[in-house]
Amino acid sequence: MGEGDDLRAMITGFRTSAALSVAAELGISDALADDGQTVSELAAAVKADEDTLGRLLRAMVAIGVYAVQDGVYTNTSLGERLRSDVPGTLRPLARMGQDPAFWAAWGHLAHSVRTGENAFEAMQGVDVWTYRETRPELNANFNENMTALSWYVGKAVADTYDFGKLSTVVDVGGGHGILLDAVLNRYENLHGVVFDLPHVVAKQPRTEALAPRWSAVAGNFFEAVPPADAYLIKSILHDWPDDRCVQILRTCAATLNPGGVVLVVELVLDRSGYEGEAAFSDLNMLVMPGGRERTEDQYAALFKAAGLHLTKVIDTSARFSIIEATA
Ligand SMILES: C[S@@+](CC[C@H](N)C(=O)[O-])C[C@H]1O[C@@H](n2cnc3c(N)ncnc32)[C@H](O)[C@@H]1O
């Protein structure tokens, strides 16, 4: 190891991201789920060129994602996390790197840093939501990634926050509704609504048992949301600049039932233990949706501008915090 090797590895880190993305796209971990395979068996299973696949596998073995013995490849514990069928799968996250627009946005980070503008929109001429609306596969993969992430965050939120005194909760921008399902599963008297854009919103709860207490509403959170005792707003505000966040919060404040709460669930900047994760997520928000991660004080200012008041910040076991506000 020479001086600068750590820095060299950081600089070339994009190669790791690209190679992992291809392994995920090909479904190598799924193909290795039951049995080890030789490179020629694997090439037939994932429809790839045998020699080139061997080169990709060599790199994956080098970083510990797959293991090889006597020419037979198997998943390591890291490789297992790229299987489609494991709870909290990381396969959809890795597959996001298959869209050239994703790399173009990150490749245009300098533009964002110089001008403060959103790189994605500068490159594509539309925001990420409009771009995904006309690309069903990309949209589906994005929603699967949010569902996988919110699978464990949802459990942590349901375990941490006391919803006991509330009757109705709306999951604002709730996507496929995994967070809402976790909360309704935990609180048997609670009724819930998942609210999202028409081409995204969940069609049904994940279990039939929730159906009597569950509904879905399609709409636009800049215009109106259904009334509630609690608004769950997870990974939404970080997608938007301040003025748009205030609009979303005002929409919620307008129909918040008396005594109700707004619960923003986000990674909060400057909380110890995951500074790097929050800081790089902040850059991702800058180049992709055009938003930002925020400190507790910055959330307090957003609430204030929307006529709400930050009451407390509760950390969960999933690194995400619950930022509570009242009218
Ligand atoms: C980063 S995802 C978060 C999904 C979910 N809350 C979670 O954490 O798993 C942002 C969500 O906001 C939704 N969204 C974007 N613009 C919206 C709008 N104008 N009205 C309603 N939902 C919107 C997207 O469709 C997407 O599901």
The ligand as an SDF file (V2000), in Angstrom:
LIG
                    3D

 27 29  0  0  0  0  0  0  0  0999 V2000
  -38.4330    9.3430   -2.1590 C   0  0  0  0  0  0  0  0  0  0  0  0
  -40.0470    8.7190   -2.4380 S   0  0  0  0  0  0  0  0  0  0  0  0
  -40.6040    8.3180   -0.7990 C   0  0  0  0  0  0  0  0  0  0  0  0
  -41.6500    7.2330   -0.7670 C   0  0  0  0  0  0  0  0  0  0  0  0
  -42.0860    6.7940    0.6350 C   0  0  0  0  0  0  0  0  0  0  0  0
  -42.5570    7.9000    1.4520 N   0  0  0  0  0  0  0  0  0  0  0  0
  -40.9320    6.0950    1.3250 C   0  0  0  0  0  0  0  0  0  0  0  0
  -40.2240    6.7020    2.1010 O   0  0  0  0  0  0  0  0  0  0  0  0
  -40.7280    4.8980    1.0440 O   0  0  0  0  0  0  0  0  0  0  0  0
  -40.9490   10.2130   -2.8010 C   0  0  0  0  0  0  0  0  0  0  0  0
  -42.4260    9.9620   -3.1130 C   0  0  0  0  0  0  0  0  0  0  0  0
  -43.0780   11.2330   -3.3680 O   0  0  0  0  0  0  0  0  0  0  0  0
  -44.0360   11.0110   -4.3770 C   0  0  0  0  0  0  0  0  0  0  0  0
  -44.3950   12.3020   -4.9900 N   0  0  0  0  0  0  0  0  0  0  0  0
  -43.6130   13.1140   -5.7400 C   0  0  0  0  0  0  0  0  0  0  0  0
  -44.2910   14.2190   -6.1000 N   0  0  0  0  0  0  0  0  0  0  0  0
  -45.5450   14.0950   -5.5550 C   0  0  0  0  0  0  0  0  0  0  0  0
  -46.7010   14.9380   -5.5570 C   0  0  0  0  0  0  0  0  0  0  0  0
  -46.6880   16.1160   -6.1870 N   0  0  0  0  0  0  0  0  0  0  0  0
  -47.8080   14.5240   -4.8850 N   0  0  0  0  0  0  0  0  0  0  0  0
  -47.8110   13.3130   -4.2460 C   0  0  0  0  0  0  0  0  0  0  0  0
  -46.7260   12.4790   -4.1900 N   0  0  0  0  0  0  0  0  0  0  0  0
  -45.6100   12.8670   -4.8470 C   0  0  0  0  0  0  0  0  0  0  0  0
  -43.3090   10.0760   -5.3290 C   0  0  0  0  0  0  0  0  0  0  0  0
  -44.1830    9.4390   -6.2300 O   0  0  0  0  0  0  0  0  0  0  0  0
  -42.6380    9.1200   -4.3430 C   0  0  0  0  0  0  0  0  0  0  0  0
  -43.4520    8.0100   -4.0300 O   0  0  0  0  0  0  0  0  0  0  0  0
  1  2  1  0
  2  3  1  0
  2 10  1  0
  3  4  1  0
  4  5  1  0
  5  6  1  0
  5  7  1  0
  7  8  2  0
  7  9  1  0
 10 11  1  0
 11 12  1  0
 11 26  1  0
 12 13  1  0
 13 14  1  0
 13 24  1  0
 14 15  1  0
 14 23  1  0
 15 16  2  0
 16 17  1  0
 17 18  1  0
 17 23  2  0
 18 19  1  0
 18 20  2  0
 20 21  1  0
 21 22  2  0
 22 23  1  0
 24 25  1  0
 24 26  1  0
 26 27  1  0
M  CHG  2   2   1   9  -1
M  END
$$$$
